[in-house]
Amino acid sequence: MSIQNLTNSFSGKKIFITGHTGFKGSWLAFLLHELGAEVMGFGLAPETSDNHFDLLKLEGKIKHVIGDIRDTSLIANTLIEFQPEYVFHLAAQALVRPSYDDPAATFSTNVIGSVNLLDAVRQCESVRSLVYITSDKCYENVEWIWGYRENDRLGGRDPYSASKAAAEIAFSSYTRSFFDQRPLLGAASTRAGNVIGGGDWAVDRIIPDCIRAIEAGESVKLRNPGATRPWQHVLEPLSGYLLLATRLYDEPKEWGGSWNFGPATNEVRTVKDVAEVIVSHLGRGRVEVVESKTQPHEARLLQLNCDKAHQLLGWHPRWHVEKTLEATAVWYKTVMNGGDAEAITRSQIHEFFQEQA
């Protein structure tokens, strides 16, 4: 999809995004605003003083409500009053380690919060296309070396992964019980690999951890250096979500189900590889391995099989891992040196979709 194709699909459309203040959500909200869409965001206030939402000045660009997705009446009233045609659900507690610290909050946000969104859509007849984002960690991870397919078993050892599997089950129930009976509504769930890019300052993620350490003049400390992840730039899954959303809108009953969006198997890198490349691109900093025997369990091997998206949707990743890491480092280096976050974000969006044309 090129920028022109996307503009043709989304310009003038009313689009509702949960989690719009987060990393992926702010990229999506900015992108859709740039395409001429009327965007309504719903989510918590940004968690950090440095954040992509504020740097992009989204407060003045889109409509939005600061609220908790666990607030049943607020999410329903906001969505129904706005009457969107498209809904993208990204709001979540999105990290593994905090899910050990507060498992109840993780389950209530990721399961009950998601059910609240699904029920709001059930009550809102204007919705034509629902893209319900969960996680690649929704699969029962048995540490095998090949990619998980959309029909593989759901599950999760840690509370975060289990909550995402449960959110998928809730989605399946609502789809079969309610959405399938609405001929003009298309709904699909999506699962993406580890997403990186400029504008992420979340605690306990490898790129933000690198940036914070470098800015503080400290070493980048790695707790699990050998863990492999399917790293991809944030625009990769977003391009998949947007393509899928347009198909759901045009042919509601042809494109439902679940979809994986991830990089090729040869794009997998270890956490240590990623940290070292970021340090190299930024020209300063150092990497230090500090392994702890008391850390909670996290999966070491995780890969998605994306044949379904490749063959049926025609979606393919555009940036290889080296380009992804370079673009990420360039974004942070620009902003750290006083550059305009809005300008570099816009530039990378146009570069990415130009290569897709």
C-alpha positions as CSV (number, residue, x, y, z in Angstrom):
1,M,0.0,0.0,0.0
2,S,1.3,3.4,-1.0
3,I,0.5,6.7,0.8
4,Q,-2.0,7.4,-2.0
5,N,-3.7,4.1,-1.6
6,L,-3.9,4.6,2.1
7,T,-5.3,8.2,1.7
8,N,-7.9,6.8,-0.7
9,S,-9.0,4.3,1.9
10,F,-8.9,6.4,5.1
11,S,-9.3,10.0,4.2
12,G,-12.5,11.4,5.8
13,K,-13.2,8.1,7.6
14,K,-14.0,8.1,11.4
15,I,-11.5,5.9,13.2
16,F,-11.4,4.9,16.8
17,I,-8.1,3.8,18.4
18,T,-7.7,2.4,21.9
19,G,-4.2,2.9,23.4
20,H,-3.5,5.9,21.2
21,T,-1.1,7.4,23.8
22,G,1.2,4.4,23.7
23,F,4.1,3.6,21.4
24,K,2.3,1.8,18.6
25,G,-0.9,3.7,19.1
26,S,0.7,7.1,18.7
27,W,2.4,6.1,15.4
28,L,-1.0,4.8,14.2
29,A,-2.9,7.9,15.3
30,F,-0.3,10.2,13.7
31,L,-0.3,8.2,10.5
32,L,-4.1,8.1,10.1
33,H,-4.3,11.9,10.9
34,E,-1.7,12.5,8.1
35,L,-3.9,10.5,5.8
36,G,-6.9,12.8,6.4
37,A,-8.9,10.5,8.8
38,E,-10.9,11.8,11.7
39,V,-9.3,10.1,14.6
40,M,-10.7,9.5,18.1
41,G,-8.3,8.1,20.7
42,F,-9.1,6.4,24.0
43,G,-6.4,5.5,26.5
44,L,-4.5,6.3,29.6
45,A,-2.3,9.4,29.9
46,P,1.3,8.8,28.7
47,E,3.3,6.9,31.3
48,T,6.6,8.8,30.9
49,S,7.5,12.4,30.7
50,D,9.3,11.7,27.4
51,N,6.6,10.2,25.1
52,H,5.8,10.0,21.4
53,F,2.2,11.3,21.9
54,D,3.4,14.6,23.3
55,L,6.3,15.0,20.9
56,L,4.0,14.5,18.0
57,K,1.6,17.2,19.4
58,L,-1.3,14.7,18.9
59,E,-3.3,16.5,21.6
60,G,-4.0,19.2,19.0
61,K,-4.4,17.0,16.0
62,I,-7.0,14.4,17.0
63,K,-10.0,14.0,19.3
64,H,-9.2,11.9,22.4
65,V,-10.4,10.8,25.8
66,I,-8.1,10.0,28.6
67,G,-9.7,7.0,30.3
68,D,-9.2,3.4,31.5
69,I,-10.5,0.7,29.2
70,R,-11.7,-1.1,32.3
71,D,-14.3,1.7,32.7
72,T,-17.2,-0.1,31.0
73,S,-19.5,2.9,30.6
74,L,-16.8,5.4,29.5
75,I,-15.4,3.2,26.7
76,A,-18.9,2.3,25.5
77,N,-20.3,5.9,25.6
78,T,-17.2,7.3,23.9
79,L,-17.3,4.8,21.1
80,I,-21.0,5.0,20.5
81,E,-21.1,8.8,20.6
82,F,-18.2,9.0,18.0
83,Q,-19.9,6.4,15.7
84,P,-16.6,5.2,14.0
85,E,-16.4,3.1,10.9
86,Y,-13.0,1.6,11.8
87,V,-11.8,0.4,15.3
88,F,-8.2,-0.5,16.1
89,H,-7.8,-2.0,19.6
90,L,-4.3,-1.6,21.0
91,A,-4.9,-0.7,24.7
92,A,-3.1,-3.1,27.0
93,Q,-0.7,-3.8,29.8
94,A,2.0,-4.7,27.3
95,L,5.0,-6.0,29.2
96,V,5.9,-9.4,30.7
97,R,7.9,-8.5,33.8
98,P,5.3,-6.0,35.2
99,S,2.7,-8.7,34.8
100,Y,4.5,-10.7,37.5
101,D,4.4,-7.7,39.8
102,D,0.7,-7.1,39.3
103,P,-0.9,-10.0,37.6
104,A,-4.5,-9.0,38.6
105,A,-4.1,-5.6,36.9
106,T,-2.7,-7.3,33.8
107,F,-5.6,-9.7,33.5
108,S,-8.2,-7.0,34.2
109,T,-6.8,-4.7,31.6
110,N,-6.0,-7.2,28.9
111,V,-9.1,-9.4,29.3
112,I,-11.9,-7.4,31.0
113,G,-10.7,-4.2,29.2
114,S,-10.8,-6.0,25.9
115,V,-14.2,-7.4,26.6
116,N,-15.4,-3.9,27.3
117,L,-14.2,-2.8,23.9
118,L,-15.8,-5.8,22.2
119,D,-19.1,-5.1,23.9
120,A,-19.0,-1.5,22.9
121,V,-18.5,-2.6,19.3
122,R,-21.4,-5.0,19.7
123,Q,-23.6,-2.0,20.6
124,C,-22.3,0.3,17.9
125,E,-23.8,-0.3,14.5
126,S,-21.6,2.2,12.7
127,V,-18.5,0.0,13.0
128,R,-17.6,-1.7,9.7
129,S,-14.0,-2.9,10.5
130,L,-12.5,-4.1,13.8
131,V,-8.8,-4.9,14.0
132,Y,-8.2,-6.4,17.5
133,I,-4.5,-6.4,18.3
134,T,-3.2,-9.0,20.8
135,S,0.4,-10.3,20.8
136,D,2.7,-13.0,19.4
137,K,3.0,-14.1,23.0
138,C,-0.6,-15.4,23.0
139,Y,0.7,-18.8,21.7
140,E,1.6,-21.6,24.1
141,N,5.4,-21.2,23.8
142,V,7.2,-24.6,23.8
143,E,10.5,-23.1,22.7
144,W,10.6,-24.7,19.3
145,I,12.6,-23.2,16.5
146,W,9.9,-22.8,13.8
147,G,7.2,-20.2,13.7
148,Y,3.8,-20.4,15.3
149,R,0.8,-20.4,12.9
150,E,-2.5,-18.8,13.6
151,N,-4.1,-22.2,14.4
152,D,-1.5,-23.2,16.9
153,R,-2.5,-23.6,20.6
154,L,-3.0,-20.5,22.7
155,G,-1.7,-20.2,26.2
156,G,1.0,-18.6,28.3
157,R,3.1,-19.3,31.3
158,D,3.5,-15.7,32.5
159,P,0.5,-13.6,33.3
160,Y,1.0,-11.3,30.3
161,S,1.1,-14.1,27.8
162,A,-1.9,-15.9,29.4
163,S,-3.9,-12.6,29.4
164,K,-3.4,-12.2,25.7
165,A,-4.4,-15.8,25.0
166,A,-7.6,-15.2,27.1
167,A,-8.2,-12.0,25.1
168,E,-8.1,-14.0,21.9
169,I,-10.7,-16.4,23.3
170,A,-12.9,-13.5,24.2
171,F,-12.6,-12.2,20.7
172,S,-13.5,-15.5,19.2
173,S,-16.6,-15.8,21.4
174,Y,-17.8,-12.3,20.5
175,T,-17.1,-12.9,16.8
176,R,-19.1,-16.1,16.6
177,S,-21.9,-15.0,19.0
178,F,-22.5,-11.5,17.7
179,F,-20.3,-10.1,14.9
180,D,-20.9,-12.9,12.5
181,Q,-24.6,-12.0,12.5
182,R,-23.8,-8.4,11.3
183,P,-23.3,-8.6,7.5
184,L,-21.5,-5.2,7.3
185,L,-19.0,-5.8,10.1
186,G,-15.7,-7.5,9.5
187,A,-13.5,-8.4,12.5
188,A,-10.0,-9.9,12.9
189,S,-7.4,-10.4,15.5
190,T,-3.7,-9.8,14.9
191,R,-0.5,-11.0,16.5
192,A,2.8,-9.2,15.9
193,G,6.4,-9.9,16.9
194,N,8.5,-7.5,19.0
195,V,8.1,-4.0,17.6
196,I,10.8,-1.4,17.8
197,G,11.1,2.2,16.5
198,G,11.5,5.7,17.5
199,G,9.3,7.1,20.3
200,D,9.2,4.2,22.7
201,W,10.2,5.1,26.3
202,A,8.5,2.2,28.0
203,V,10.3,0.7,31.0
204,D,11.8,-2.8,30.5
205,R,12.1,-2.7,26.7
206,I,15.4,-3.2,25.1
207,I,15.5,0.0,22.9
208,P,14.3,2.4,25.5
209,D,16.6,0.8,28.1
210,C,19.5,1.4,25.7
211,I,18.5,5.0,25.1
212,R,18.1,5.8,28.9
213,A,21.5,4.2,29.7
214,I,23.3,6.0,26.9
215,E,21.8,9.4,28.0
216,A,22.8,8.7,31.6
217,G,26.3,7.7,30.6
218,E,25.8,4.2,32.0
219,S,26.3,0.8,30.5
220,V,23.3,-1.0,28.8
221,K,22.7,-3.9,31.2
222,L,21.2,-7.0,29.7
223,R,19.4,-9.6,31.8
224,N,18.7,-12.1,29.0
225,P,21.2,-11.4,26.2
226,G,20.7,-14.7,24.3
227,A,17.0,-14.4,24.0
228,T,15.9,-14.2,20.3
229,R,13.0,-12.1,19.1
230,P,11.4,-11.4,15.7
231,W,12.4,-7.7,15.7
232,Q,10.5,-5.5,13.3
233,H,9.9,-1.7,12.8
234,V,6.6,-0.4,14.2
235,L,5.4,0.5,10.7
236,E,5.6,-3.2,9.6
237,P,2.7,-4.5,11.7
238,L,0.8,-1.1,11.3
239,S,0.9,-1.5,7.5
240,G,-0.5,-5.0,8.0
241,Y,-3.3,-3.7,10.3
242,L,-4.2,-1.0,7.8
243,L,-4.3,-3.4,4.9
244,L,-6.4,-5.9,6.8
245,A,-8.7,-3.1,8.0
246,T,-9.5,-2.1,4.4
247,R,-10.2,-5.7,3.4
248,L,-12.5,-6.2,6.3
249,Y,-14.4,-3.0,5.4
250,D,-14.8,-4.0,1.7
251,E,-15.4,-7.7,2.2
252,P,-16.5,-8.2,5.8
253,K,-16.9,-12.0,5.9
254,E,-13.8,-12.9,3.7
255,W,-11.0,-11.6,5.9
256,G,-11.9,-12.5,9.5
257,G,-10.0,-14.8,11.9
258,S,-6.5,-14.3,13.1
259,W,-3.4,-13.0,11.4
260,N,0.3,-13.0,12.2
261,F,2.5,-10.1,11.2
262,G,6.2,-10.6,11.7
263,P,9.6,-10.6,9.9
264,A,11.3,-13.4,8.0
265,T,13.0,-16.1,10.0
266,N,16.4,-14.9,9.0
267,E,15.6,-11.5,10.6
268,V,15.7,-12.9,14.1
269,R,18.4,-11.4,16.4
270,T,19.4,-11.8,20.0
271,V,18.8,-9.0,22.6
272,K,22.6,-8.6,22.7
273,D,22.8,-8.2,19.0
274,V,20.2,-5.4,19.0
275,A,21.8,-3.5,21.9
276,E,25.2,-3.6,20.3
277,V,23.9,-2.3,16.9
278,I,22.0,0.6,18.6
279,V,25.1,1.6,20.6
280,S,27.2,1.4,17.4
281,H,24.7,3.6,15.4
282,L,24.5,6.2,18.2
283,G,28.3,6.3,18.5
284,R,28.4,6.0,22.3
285,G,27.5,3.7,25.1
286,R,28.5,0.2,26.1
287,V,26.8,-3.2,26.6
288,E,27.1,-5.2,29.8
289,V,25.7,-8.6,30.5
290,V,24.3,-8.9,34.0
291,E,22.4,-12.2,34.3
292,S,20.4,-12.9,37.4
293,K,19.3,-16.4,38.6
294,T,16.3,-14.9,40.3
295,Q,14.6,-13.2,37.3
296,P,11.1,-14.4,36.4
297,H,10.7,-16.8,33.4
298,E,10.6,-15.3,30.0
299,A,10.6,-17.2,26.7
300,R,13.9,-17.4,24.9
301,L,12.7,-18.5,21.5
302,L,9.8,-17.0,19.7
303,Q,9.0,-16.8,16.0
304,L,5.9,-16.3,13.9
305,N,4.9,-18.0,10.7
306,C,3.3,-15.3,8.5
307,D,2.5,-17.4,5.4
308,K,-1.2,-16.6,5.7
309,A,-0.6,-12.8,5.5
310,H,2.0,-13.3,2.7
311,Q,-0.1,-15.5,0.5
312,L,-3.7,-14.2,1.1
313,L,-3.3,-10.5,2.1
314,G,-0.2,-9.9,-0.1
315,W,1.5,-8.3,3.0
316,H,5.3,-8.6,3.3
317,P,7.8,-6.8,5.5
318,R,9.7,-4.1,3.7
319,W,12.6,-3.2,6.1
320,H,15.2,-5.9,6.9
321,V,16.5,-5.9,10.5
322,E,19.6,-3.8,9.7
323,K,17.4,-1.0,8.2
324,T,15.0,-1.3,11.1
325,L,17.7,-0.8,13.6
326,E,19.2,2.0,11.6
327,A,15.9,3.9,11.3
328,T,15.3,3.4,15.0
329,A,18.7,4.8,16.0
330,V,18.4,7.7,13.5
331,W,15.0,8.7,15.1
332,Y,16.5,8.8,18.6
333,K,19.7,10.4,17.5
334,T,17.7,13.2,15.8
335,V,15.5,13.8,18.8
336,M,18.4,13.6,21.3
337,N,20.2,16.2,19.3
338,G,17.3,18.6,19.4
339,G,15.6,17.6,16.1
340,D,11.9,17.7,15.4
341,A,10.2,14.4,16.4
342,E,7.2,15.2,14.2
343,A,9.4,15.8,11.2
344,I,11.5,12.6,11.6
345,T,8.3,10.5,12.2
346,R,6.7,11.9,9.1
347,S,9.8,11.4,7.0
348,Q,10.1,7.7,8.1
349,I,6.5,7.1,7.3
350,H,6.9,8.4,3.8
351,E,10.1,6.5,3.3
352,F,8.5,3.3,4.4
353,F,5.4,3.5,2.4
354,Q,7.2,4.8,-0.7
355,E,9.2,1.6,-0.6
356,Q,5.9,-0.3,-0.5
357,A,4.5,1.5,-3.6
